[in-house]
Amino acid sequence: MDISQRKIVRVGGLNFGDGNVFVQSMLNAGADDVNANIAQAQRLIEAGCEVIRVAVPTVDDVGLIYALKEAVTPPKNRANPIPIVADIHFDYRIAVEAVRAGADKIRINPGNIGDNDRVKAVVNACKTAGIPIRVGVNSGSVKTDKSGKAGKADKNGINCISGIVQSALDNIKLLEGFDFDDIIVSVKSSNVVETIAAYRELARLTRYPLHLGVTEAGTRRMGIVKSAVGIGSLLCDGIGDTIRVSLTAEPEREVEAAFDILSACGRRKGVEIISCPTCGRCKIDVVSLAEKVEVLTRGINKPVKIAVMGCAVNGPGECKDADFGITGGDGVGLVFRHGEIVKKVHESELLNALNEQLTNS
């Protein structure tokens, strides 16, 4: 769909649907442990997280929204606080109370929130407060919800594609029937191929901003791989307005992975490290050196390409094509800046020499 036809939805101080892609994560401390949630939220902010979501299991847990809003909106940041999203299931009253507590967005699956009157109560609360609703549909909920619209498996055994999308469209229609269109939509699956297909289908059929993710992607290793393939494919198609990398890991790791995916897809400025996979020609410890360069450059938010190479075959060529580069052999190395050799140093000095060039750039 043409971006000019897209619906812009305001989440806190962010415009979803304007061409930007915002990174979010979800707190995983117990809802009754306010201090742990606040500490985790602050770590997420330090990692660069732009939207924070929190599960609110009961009405008694709504106090967590108040606490988080205060914690992420310090006096020096009153003009641009981090949006807090309340994730609600089953009980519409929790959503209504979360709105009153100051949540910047409500995430519900209308299929499990109750009858239409209860959905309408949530819509009316959000409309009054001027905040959006994310219609969050997962393949697992579609397979078990009361509509039974799970869809049939195709010849490749891919299940629920049309079911996920149809469920989302039905829920969108329900909210629109209550004269509400501040809507964000997600159609997640733990199956990567299914996720990609569902979002591509939905992107053709709706004007609303899309929240991307591969749900229950797994532990850090496979979760990042599945998320990179699923989210990355969609971002390269120009689909997506906000992303969450769902990992069985600390939330900060989700944020790191999200920025890496955005950078790899050319959707965010950042450092791109080109490093050789090593072979028998290497005469320096490229593995250790590349890892140190990754740590050294963490936090740089401008487009910089750095080559870390280990021999004379591809090293000079890759370094000349990068903004900065280091390559070596037999205990010594060359330092490149914009394609030109600027220094020859001992292997042990390569990292410091690179840092010097970055600092002076």
N, C-alpha and C positions, 0 to 999 in steps of 0.2 A: 504494500500500500504506500502511495506517495506520502512523504513526511508532512507535506502541507495539509493533508487530510487527517493527520493523527490528532488525537485528543491529548492535550497537555493536562497533566494531573499534578497538583501541588502536594508535596509531602514535606511538611515542615518548611524549610527554605529552599527546597530542591524542586525543579521542574522535571517530572518524568514525562518523556515523550518528545523532548526538544532536540534529540540527537546525542545527548550525553548518556553514558552508562555508569550507574552508581553502584558502588560495592557495599554489600551488607553482610552481616553475620548474625548469629543468634546466640544469646547467652545460654549456658547449660548448667549453671548452678541451681540448686533447689530454690523454688520460688519463695520459700520461707526464710532463706538466708539472704537478707537484704545486703549485708556488708559484702558478701562474696560476689553478689551480682554487680554491685557498684564497682568493686575492684576489677572485675572482669570487663565491665563496660569501659573503664578508664584505660585498660590495656588495649582494648579494641580501638579506641580513639587514637592512642599513641601509634598503633599499627597502620592507621589511615582509614579505618572503617568509616563509612559515610552514613549508614543507616543501621540502627541496632534493633533487633527483634527479640522479644521475650515472651515465653509462654506464661499465660495466666490461667492456671487450672481451676481456681475457685474464686468466688467473690471476695473471700477473705484475703486473697493474694493481690488484689487490686492496689493495695498500698504500695506495692513494689513499683508501680508506674509513677506514683508521686515521688518516691525516693530517687528513681532513676532520672526523672525530669530535672530534679533539683541538682543531682550530681553531675549531669552532662551539660548543664547550663550555668557554668560559673559566671560571676559578674563580668569577667573580661571577655566572655563569649556570648553575651546576651543576644547579640544581633544575628548569630549564626549557630544556634544549638544543633546538636545531632538529633535527628528525628528518632523517636521511639515508637516502635510498632508493637501492638498487643496482639498476640496469637491466641485465638479463642476457638474452642471446640465445644459443641454439645449444649452449652447453657448461654442463651442470648443475654441473660441478665449480666453476665460477666462483661460482655462487650459493651453494654450500655454504661456500666460503671467505669470501665476502662476509658471510655470517651470522656466521662465527667472528670476522670483523674488527669486528663491532659494528653492522652495518647495521640500521636500524630497520624496514625493510620491503624485501621483494624483489619486483621487478616481472619477471614472466616471461610468455611466451606458451607455455603447455605444449605447443602444437602443434609448436613448433620446438626444444624443449629435449631431445627424445629419447624413448625408449620409457618405459613406465609405471614401470619400476624406477628410472629416472633422475629422473622427476618425484617419485617416492616419496622418494628420497634428499634432494631439496630440501625436501619437506614435513617430513620427519623432523627436518632441521636447524632449520627454522623453528619447529617445534613445541617442540623442546628449548629454543630460545632465547626462545620466547614472542613471536615477531614475526609479522606478517601477510604474506600474499602478495597482490599485485595481479595478477589475471588480465587481461592487456592484449591485447585483440583489435582489430586494425586491418583495414579493408576490404582493403588490399593483401595482408596475410598470408592472409586467408581465401581470396582469389582464387587463391593459389598454394600453400596448405598441402596436406598429403597427404590430408586428409579429402575435399577436393573439394567441400565444402558451401558453394558460393558463392551459391546461390539464383538464381532467374531474375529478369530485369528485368520490372517491371510495365509497364502501359500508358504510364506517364510516363517510362519508361526508367530508373527508379531501380533500382539494382542492389544486391545483397548484403544487403538489410535483414534478411531472415530468416536468411541465412547468417551474418552477424556475430553475431546474437543466439543462434542455435543453437550456434555454435562456443563462445561464452561459457558457455552452459548446460552443454554437454558437458564443458568444462574444470572448471566448478564441481563437477559431479557426480563427476569424476575425483578432485578434491581431497577432497571429502566422503567418497568411498570409502576414503580413507586416514585417516578420522576427524579431518579438519581443516576448521574453518569460520571461521578468522580470515582472511576473504577480502574483498577490494575488487575491483570489476570496472569495466572500461572497454570501450566498443565504439565506437571512433572511425573516422571516415571523413573524407576531404578534401572530400566533398560535404556541404554544410550540411543539405540536406533529408534526405538519407540518415542523417546523424548524429542529427538530431532524432527521426526515426521510430524508429531503432534503440533509442535510450535510452528513449523512451516505452514501447516494447514491453518492453524489459528491466525497466523499473521496475515493470511489472505482474506480472512473473514471478519476481522474486527479492527477498529481504529484505536483501541485502547492500548496503553503502555503494557509491555510484557515483562514479567519477572522470570528470569531464566534460572534453571538449575536442574541437575540430575539428582533426584531425591534418594536418600539413603545410599549415597554413592560408595561408601565403604571406608576402610581405614585410609591413613594418609597416602600410602603408595598408590593403591588402585583407585581410591577416591579421587585423587588429583588427575590420574590418567583418564578416568571416565568423564570427569567434569571438563577437562581440557578438550576432549573429543566432542562432547555434547554441546557445551556452552560455546566453545571455540568455533565449531561449525556454524552455529546460528549467528554468532557475531560477525563472521566472515560473510554471511548472507545479508548483513545489515539488520538483523533481527535482535531485539532485546534492548531494554531500557535500564534494567538493574539486574544484578546477578548475586547469587549466593552459592558458594562452593560448599556443599554439604559433606563434612568429614567427621569420622569418628575420631576426633582429635580436639585439641584446644582451639577455641574460636579464632585466635590470632593466626593460626596456620591457614584457616579458611581465607582470611584477608590477604595474606601473602600470596596464596595460590591464585586468588581472584585477580590481583594486580598483574601477576605474571602472565595469566591468560589474556588479559586485556592488552598488555604490552606486546605479546606474541602476535596478536591479531591486529596490531596497529591502531588500537582504540584508546590507548593511553600513552603519554610520553613517559619514557623511562630508560633505564640502561638495558642494552642488549649485549650480552656477552657471547662472543663467538670463540669457542674453545675446542681444541683438537681432541679427538677421542683417544689419542695416544696409540702408539704402535712400537715396534722394535727399534725404530729410528730415534725415538725420544732419548735425549741425553740429560734432561732436567725433569724435575718432579712436577709435571703439568697438572696432575690431579689436585695436589695440595695447593698449587699456585692458583688455579682457577677457583677453588673454593674460597681462598683468601680474598681474591678479587671480588667475588660475589658479596662477601661480608663487607669489604671496604666500600663498595659502591651502593650498598643498601641505603635507601633514603634519597638518592639523587632522582629528582622528578623532571629532568629534562632529557630530550632524546640524545643518547650517547651510545655509540657502538664501540665496544672494546674487544680486541682480539687477543686471546691468550693461546699461544702456539708453542710447539715443542721441537720443531726441526726446520731444516732449510728447504723442504719440498713445498709445503703450502704456507709455511709461516710468513715469509716476507710478503707474499701476495695478499694474504688475508689481512695482515697488519697495514698494508698500504691502502686497503679498501675500507679500513675502519678509522674512526676519529682518533683512537689511541690504540696502541698495540704493544705487546711484549712477546718476544720469541727468543729461543735460546738453544744452546747445545754445548756439550763438554764444559759445563759449569759456568758459562758466560751467557749473556743475552743482550739483545738489542731492544731499545725503546723507540717506538714510533709515535709521531704526532702528525695527524692529517697527512699520512702517507710518506712522511720524511723521517729518516733516522735522526734522532736527536741525541742519543747517548748509547754507549756500550758500557755495561756494568757486569759485575760478578752476579751469578745466579741469586745469591742471598740478598742482593740489593734491588732486584727487579721490582718487587712490590713497592718499596719506598720510592723508587724512581717513577713508577706509574702514578703513585699518589701525588708526587710533586707536580707532574704534568696536569693531573686532574684539578689540583688545587689552584694552579695558575691559569686555568683555562677560562 
